[in-house]
Amino acid sequence: MAKKFLDFALVPSFEDFLDYELMVQPQLNQSADYREGFTSFQEKRPARFTGRQRRAAQPTMPRRDTTT
């Protein structure tokens, strides 16, 4: 999901990017890697990421209105 998020950052519309971030951020905050990163930071130790994330429906990227 994070890769899709970074790919979406290349879209010309900053507003679309911010809208997508609002949809994705709560899901990313629930991943095992997020908890590991947060905990390791508090414990002042290197993080041990596993690449695991909680399975949830991935939001679809908003479409830009090209009719105007």
C-alpha atoms as a printed R data frame, in Angstrom:
   type eleno elety resid chain resno       x      y       z
1  ATOM     1    CA   MET     A     1   0.000  0.000   0.000
2  ATOM     2    CA   ALA     A     2   2.830  2.391   0.769
3  ATOM     3    CA   LYS     A     3   4.231  1.858  -2.739
4  ATOM     4    CA   LYS     A     4   0.885  2.824  -4.279
5  ATOM     5    CA   PHE     A     5   0.863  5.867  -2.043
6  ATOM     6    CA   LEU     A     6   4.296  6.961  -3.274
7  ATOM     7    CA   ASP     A     7   3.366  6.298  -6.902
8  ATOM     8    CA   PHE     A     8   0.293  8.470  -6.441
9  ATOM     9    CA   ALA     A     9   2.536 11.326  -5.254
10 ATOM    10    CA   LEU     A    10   3.643 11.750  -8.870
11 ATOM    11    CA   VAL     A    11   0.141 12.871  -9.885
12 ATOM    12    CA   PRO     A    12   0.168 16.555 -10.799
13 ATOM    13    CA   SER     A    13  -2.646 17.519  -8.431
14 ATOM    14    CA   PHE     A    14  -1.452 18.112  -4.870
15 ATOM    15    CA   GLU     A    15  -5.073 18.241  -3.681
16 ATOM    16    CA   ASP     A    16  -5.726 14.741  -5.061
17 ATOM    17    CA   PHE     A    17  -2.624 13.499  -3.283
18 ATOM    18    CA   LEU     A    18  -3.805 14.974   0.038
19 ATOM    19    CA   ASP     A    19  -7.255 13.427  -0.404
20 ATOM    20    CA   TYR     A    20  -5.681 10.017  -0.986
21 ATOM    21    CA   GLU     A    21  -3.425 10.452   2.037
22 ATOM    22    CA   LEU     A    22  -6.479 11.083   4.227
23 ATOM    23    CA   MET     A    23  -7.954  7.760   3.080
24 ATOM    24    CA   VAL     A    24  -4.773  5.695   3.399
25 ATOM    25    CA   GLN     A    25  -3.124  6.990   6.568
26 ATOM    26    CA   PRO     A    26  -5.507  5.341   9.080
27 ATOM    27    CA   GLN     A    27  -4.886  1.935   7.466
28 ATOM    28    CA   LEU     A    28  -1.122  2.370   7.451
29 ATOM    29    CA   ASN     A    29  -1.210  3.264  11.145
30 ATOM    30    CA   GLN     A    30  -2.670 -0.168  11.908
31 ATOM    31    CA   SER     A    31   0.096 -2.207  10.283
32 ATOM    32    CA   ALA     A    32   2.555 -4.349  12.224
33 ATOM    33    CA   ASP     A    33   5.424 -2.367  10.676
34 ATOM    34    CA   TYR     A    34   3.950  0.902  11.921
35 ATOM    35    CA   ARG     A    35   3.753 -0.456  15.468
36 ATOM    36    CA   GLU     A    36   7.304 -1.801  15.204
37 ATOM    37    CA   GLY     A    37   8.616  1.541  13.936
38 ATOM    38    CA   PHE     A    38   6.836  3.469  16.674
39 ATOM    39    CA   THR     A    39   7.922  1.071  19.421
40 ATOM    40    CA   SER     A    40  11.535  0.889  18.239
41 ATOM    41    CA   PHE     A    41  11.705  4.687  18.137
42 ATOM    42    CA   GLN     A    42  10.437  4.923  21.716
43 ATOM    43    CA   GLU     A    43  12.873  2.215  22.846
44 ATOM    44    CA   LYS     A    44  15.732  3.865  20.914
45 ATOM    45    CA   ARG     A    45  16.619  0.694  19.023
46 ATOM    46    CA   PRO     A    46  16.784 -0.246  15.329
47 ATOM    47    CA   ALA     A    47  13.455 -1.314  13.849
48 ATOM    48    CA   ARG     A    48  12.904 -4.883  12.640
49 ATOM    49    CA   PHE     A    49  10.332 -4.515   9.870
50 ATOM    50    CA   THR     A    50   8.581 -7.597   8.512
51 ATOM    51    CA   GLY     A    51   6.580 -6.109   5.641
52 ATOM    52    CA   ARG     A    52   3.358 -7.374   7.216
53 ATOM    53    CA   GLN     A    53   0.257 -5.299   7.291
54 ATOM    54    CA   ARG     A    54  -3.251 -5.924   8.450
55 ATOM    55    CA   ARG     A    55  -5.379 -7.104   5.543
56 ATOM    56    CA   ALA     A    56  -8.063 -4.566   4.764
57 ATOM    57    CA   ALA     A    57  -9.780 -3.299   1.695
58 ATOM    58    CA   GLN     A    58  -7.407 -0.974  -0.082
59 ATOM    59    CA   PRO     A    59  -8.893  2.384  -0.966
60 ATOM    60    CA   THR     A    60  -9.101  3.277  -4.599
61 ATOM    61    CA   MET     A    61  -7.271  6.309  -5.827
62 ATOM    62    CA   PRO     A    62  -9.487  9.293  -6.551
63 ATOM    63    CA   ARG     A    63  -9.829 10.167 -10.204
64 ATOM    64    CA   ARG     A    64  -9.060 13.628 -11.460
65 ATOM    65    CA   ASP     A    65 -11.879 15.416 -13.194
66 ATOM    66    CA   THR     A    66 -10.568 16.095 -16.687
67 ATOM    67    CA   THR     A    67 -13.794 17.520 -18.071
68 ATOM    68    CA   THR     A    68 -13.010 21.116 -17.097
